[in-house]
Amino acid sequence: MYAIEFEADITGKYLELKEWQSLLNKHARVIILVDEVPQAHTASDDLTEFRTLQATREKKPEIAKDMAVESMEDDINNDVF
């Protein structure tokens, strides 16, 4: 067993692992240590994030109701895999 140690500034809810391919399909134990006292998470934080997602979605084009999305997913999966 070996350890991977890194420090990161948390800027969102996801962390990117460099060289993640070498970790694929392996068991890992992840430990996050923070030097500060945790802040209480409030419902208003969730609402703010939700409103941000809504605003982002409003800028995207509408998809026609008769579009065969499932068929497109199959085509994409066949191309990728």
C-alpha positions in Angstrom: 0.0 0.0 0.0 1.2 3.5 -0.7 -0.1 7.0 0.2 -0.9 10.0 -2.0 -0.8 13.2 -0.1 -1.8 16.6 -1.4 -3.1 20.0 -0.3 -5.9 21.8 -2.1 -7.9 25.0 -1.8 -11.6 23.9 -1.9 -13.3 26.0 -4.5 -16.3 23.8 -5.2 -17.8 20.5 -4.2 -15.5 18.4 -6.4 -11.8 17.6 -6.1 -9.8 16.7 -9.1 -7.3 13.8 -8.8 -4.3 14.1 -11.0 -3.2 10.8 -12.5 -6.5 9.3 -11.5 -6.1 6.6 -14.1 -3.6 4.8 -11.9 -6.2 4.7 -9.1 -9.0 3.4 -11.2 -10.7 0.3 -9.9 -8.6 0.4 -6.7 -9.8 0.7 -3.1 -8.8 3.9 -1.5 -9.2 5.5 1.9 -9.6 9.3 1.7 -8.9 11.5 4.7 -9.6 15.2 4.7 -8.2 17.2 7.6 -9.2 20.9 8.0 -7.6 23.2 10.4 -10.7 25.4 11.1 -13.9 24.9 13.0 -16.6 23.8 10.6 -19.2 26.3 9.7 -22.9 25.4 9.9 -24.4 24.6 6.6 -27.7 26.4 6.1 -30.6 25.8 3.8 -30.1 29.3 2.3 -26.7 28.0 1.0 -28.5 25.2 -0.8 -31.1 27.7 -2.2 -28.4 30.0 -3.5 -26.7 27.1 -5.3 -30.1 26.0 -6.7 -30.8 29.5 -8.0 -27.4 29.6 -9.6 -28.1 26.3 -11.4 -31.5 27.6 -12.5 -29.9 30.7 -14.0 -27.3 28.6 -15.8 -30.0 26.4 -17.3 -32.1 29.4 -18.5 -29.2 30.3 -20.8 -29.2 26.9 -22.5 -31.3 26.2 -25.6 -34.6 24.3 -25.3 -34.7 20.7 -26.5 -37.6 19.8 -28.8 -40.0 17.4 -27.2 -39.9 15.0 -30.1 -36.1 14.6 -30.0 -35.0 11.0 -29.5 -32.7 11.5 -26.5 -32.4 7.9 -25.6 -31.4 7.0 -29.1 -28.8 9.7 -29.0 -27.5 8.3 -25.7 -27.1 4.9 -27.3 -25.2 6.4 -30.2 -22.9 8.3 -28.0 -22.2 5.3 -25.7 -21.4 3.2 -28.8 -19.0 5.8 -30.0 -17.3 6.2 -26.6 -17.2 2.6 -25.5 
